Amino acid sequence: MFDHLTNPTLIETRAAIRRYIDEELLPLERELGLGSEDVWPRDVLRGVWRRSSELGLYAACLPVQLGGKGLDIAEQCALKADLAASGAVLAPHVLGDLGGPPRVGNMLKYATPEQLANYFQPVIRGEKSTCFALTEPHSGSDAQSISTTAVADGDELVVNGRKHYISGAPFADFAIVMCVTDATASPPAITAVLIDLDLPGVRVSTEYVPMSGQHIDADIEFTNVRVPRANIFGGEGNGFKLGMSRINVNRLLHCPTMLGLATTAYQASLEYAGKRRQFGGPIARFQAIQHMLADMAAALWACESMIAQTAALADSGADLRMKAAACKLYISERCFEVADKAVQIHGNVGVTRGHPVEQAFRKLRMFRIFTGTSEIQRNTIARAILEPMQAQA
Ligand SMILES: Cc1cc2nc3c(=O)[nH]c(=O)nc-3n(C[C@H](O)[C@H](O)[C@H](O)COP(=O)(O)OP(=O)(O)OC[C@H]3O[C@@H](n4cnc5c(N)ncnc54)[C@H](O)[C@@H]3O)c2cc1C
């Protein structure tokens, strides 16, 4: 995947990640008997962040001045696809996708010097982990309807509310929490606040498990939690803008992860079709199986091309709104179809709990929900393509 990218720094980083996974991460997972659906011990995760940081990988996606490798978005896509296809359970922790530098991404530019020193530099060094908390039990796609409040009291804010389904929350040290700071404004003023998760009044609860079986999401409840006003991130009332500033690139950066997962399901299917014998020979000789494999290969090629093209546009500074939505919509649906075909080719093996294609199928289904459902992506695309017509009318 993405073999057309020839930046020597990228090539070295891809090789370093492969070495780290083969020589350290996979042996560690085997030694600990760690599976995708186990609760990952915090000290193991911290060890991965630290080691990845020592190897210069953890912050690889950041600009050079922030300790990263200055890779562009197309190059970051290549790293993410490699990691998703690596087969390592802890792969998302190598670049810190679940709580490290990519969680903060381009929002870093809004941090004050104190916030950089106390919160974000430790994230970059792999010493602290964070999460981004917008969704609430009664506020999903309609993100502006959140009801968590942060009320000023002298030099402090008092936070009350509940955030729902927050990735990385079970092992995060602090959260970037979207709060209403002025409910009388229209629309209500939403402000991002940095909140340490060990403060009195904070409760992180992991009472549900998504269909992927992974223990990486949780609710965060805030009851009269007091934080300094200096923890306002990005300016009062700017929370929604801040969240939206990361959304297009975020949508795009989920795509290589889906591609990597779907590619492993495709490769497993190719191999299985060659070795599984029925009616006196390998199932790969049946045209029905060949056509499924052909459709999978074509879909993966379309997805890789679309990601590469959209990433190149992002790197050129073009407006990504419609194209990032189209990319996330198309790739989440095609990659899920690839996983579905992989399950079909594997027969009863493919529906067996814990088999890699069965796990890929469940993981890929979830991508049609988070970071904007497929319907919300279609709304964004429709708005963008109809806007010029409506302007003329
Ligand atoms: C695994 C996972 C990880 C997540 N991680 C995070 C995280 O880290 N941080 C965070 O803040 N949130 C996170 N979320 C929440 C996620 O962003 C929301 O689930 C998502 O935005 C959809 O909201 P909802 O689930 O409440 O669905 P709803 O908004 O209730 O939607 C229900 C259905 O109605 C449809 N619908 C809603 N509005 C419209 C509309 N205007 N037009 C057409 N159809 C519509 C939807 O498409 C969907 O089919 C995560 C969710 C999951 C499942």
The ligand as an SDF file (V2000), in Angstrom:
LIG
                    3D

 53 58  0  0  0  0  0  0  0  0999 V2000
  -16.5100    3.1020   18.8700 C   0  0  0  0  0  0  0  0  0  0  0  0
  -16.9040    4.5180   19.0160 C   0  0  0  0  0  0  0  0  0  0  0  0
  -15.9420    5.4620   19.3810 C   0  0  0  0  0  0  0  0  0  0  0  0
  -16.3100    6.8010   19.5760 C   0  0  0  0  0  0  0  0  0  0  0  0
  -15.3650    7.7050   20.0000 N   0  0  0  0  0  0  0  0  0  0  0  0
  -15.7470    8.9780   20.3020 C   0  0  0  0  0  0  0  0  0  0  0  0
  -14.8120    9.9110   20.8690 C   0  0  0  0  0  0  0  0  0  0  0  0
  -13.6340    9.6090   21.0630 O   0  0  0  0  0  0  0  0  0  0  0  0
  -15.2620   11.1550   21.1810 N   0  0  0  0  0  0  0  0  0  0  0  0
  -16.5540   11.5470   20.9780 C   0  0  0  0  0  0  0  0  0  0  0  0
  -16.8870   12.6840   21.3080 O   0  0  0  0  0  0  0  0  0  0  0  0
  -17.4710   10.6930   20.4430 N   0  0  0  0  0  0  0  0  0  0  0  0
  -17.0950    9.4020   20.1130 C   0  0  0  0  0  0  0  0  0  0  0  0
  -18.0200    8.5170   19.5990 N   0  0  0  0  0  0  0  0  0  0  0  0
  -19.3870    8.9410   19.3830 C   0  0  0  0  0  0  0  0  0  0  0  0
  -19.7140    9.0830   17.9100 C   0  0  0  0  0  0  0  0  0  0  0  0
  -19.0810   10.2090   17.3840 O   0  0  0  0  0  0  0  0  0  0  0  0
  -21.2370    9.0980   17.7640 C   0  0  0  0  0  0  0  0  0  0  0  0
  -21.6760    7.7940   18.0490 O   0  0  0  0  0  0  0  0  0  0  0  0
  -21.6780    9.5210   16.3760 C   0  0  0  0  0  0  0  0  0  0  0  0
  -21.4350   10.8790   16.1730 O   0  0  0  0  0  0  0  0  0  0  0  0
  -23.1410    9.2730   16.1080 C   0  0  0  0  0  0  0  0  0  0  0  0
  -23.9600    9.6850   17.1670 O   0  0  0  0  0  0  0  0  0  0  0  0
  -25.0020    8.6470   17.8200 P   0  0  0  0  0  0  0  0  0  0  0  0
  -24.2940    7.3570   17.9630 O   0  0  0  0  0  0  0  0  0  0  0  0
  -25.5510    9.2780   19.0350 O   0  0  0  0  0  0  0  0  0  0  0  0
  -26.1290    8.4560   16.7500 O   0  0  0  0  0  0  0  0  0  0  0  0
  -27.3700    9.4280   16.4520 P   0  0  0  0  0  0  0  0  0  0  0  0
  -26.8800   10.8010   16.1730 O   0  0  0  0  0  0  0  0  0  0  0  0
  -28.4070    9.2570   17.4950 O   0  0  0  0  0  0  0  0  0  0  0  0
  -27.8940    8.8010   15.0870 O   0  0  0  0  0  0  0  0  0  0  0  0
  -28.7630    7.6700   15.0230 C   0  0  0  0  0  0  0  0  0  0  0  0
  -29.1120    7.4370   13.5510 C   0  0  0  0  0  0  0  0  0  0  0  0
  -29.7790    8.6080   13.0290 O   0  0  0  0  0  0  0  0  0  0  0  0
  -29.0570    9.1080   11.9130 C   0  0  0  0  0  0  0  0  0  0  0  0
  -29.1200   10.5600   11.8820 N   0  0  0  0  0  0  0  0  0  0  0  0
  -28.9070   11.4300   12.8960 C   0  0  0  0  0  0  0  0  0  0  0  0
  -28.9890   12.6930   12.4640 N   0  0  0  0  0  0  0  0  0  0  0  0
  -29.2560   12.6430   11.1470 C   0  0  0  0  0  0  0  0  0  0  0  0
  -29.4550   13.6070   10.1250 C   0  0  0  0  0  0  0  0  0  0  0  0
  -29.3820   14.9300   10.3600 N   0  0  0  0  0  0  0  0  0  0  0  0
  -29.7050   13.1800    8.8590 N   0  0  0  0  0  0  0  0  0  0  0  0
  -29.7690   11.8360    8.5940 C   0  0  0  0  0  0  0  0  0  0  0  0
  -29.5930   10.8810    9.5080 N   0  0  0  0  0  0  0  0  0  0  0  0
  -29.3350   11.2690   10.7730 C   0  0  0  0  0  0  0  0  0  0  0  0
  -27.6330    8.6160   12.0930 C   0  0  0  0  0  0  0  0  0  0  0  0
  -26.9110    8.6010   10.8860 O   0  0  0  0  0  0  0  0  0  0  0  0
  -27.8670    7.2340   12.6740 C   0  0  0  0  0  0  0  0  0  0  0  0
  -28.1560    6.3420   11.6450 O   0  0  0  0  0  0  0  0  0  0  0  0
  -17.6580    7.1840   19.3770 C   0  0  0  0  0  0  0  0  0  0  0  0
  -18.6030    6.2290   18.9800 C   0  0  0  0  0  0  0  0  0  0  0  0
  -18.2550    4.9110   18.7980 C   0  0  0  0  0  0  0  0  0  0  0  0
  -19.2990    3.9240   18.4040 C   0  0  0  0  0  0  0  0  0  0  0  0
  1  2  1  0
  2  3  1  0
  2 52  2  0
  3  4  2  0
  4  5  1  0
  4 50  1  0
  5  6  2  0
  6  7  1  0
  6 13  1  0
  7  8  2  0
  7  9  1  0
  9 10  1  0
 10 11  2  0
 10 12  1  0
 12 13  2  0
 13 14  1  0
 14 15  1  0
 14 50  1  0
 15 16  1  0
 16 17  1  0
 16 18  1  0
 18 19  1  0
 18 20  1  0
 20 21  1  0
 20 22  1  0
 22 23  1  0
 23 24  1  0
 24 25  2  0
 24 26  1  0
 24 27  1  0
 27 28  1  0
 28 29  2  0
 28 30  1  0
 28 31  1  0
 31 32  1  0
 32 33  1  0
 33 34  1  0
 33 48  1  0
 34 35  1  0
 35 36  1  0
 35 46  1  0
 36 37  1  0
 36 45  1  0
 37 38  2  0
 38 39  1  0
 39 40  1  0
 39 45  2  0
 40 41  1  0
 40 42  2  0
 42 43  1  0
 43 44  2  0
 44 45  1  0
 46 47  1  0
 46 48  1  0
 48 49  1  0
 50 51  2  0
 51 52  1  0
 52 53  1  0
M  END
$$$$
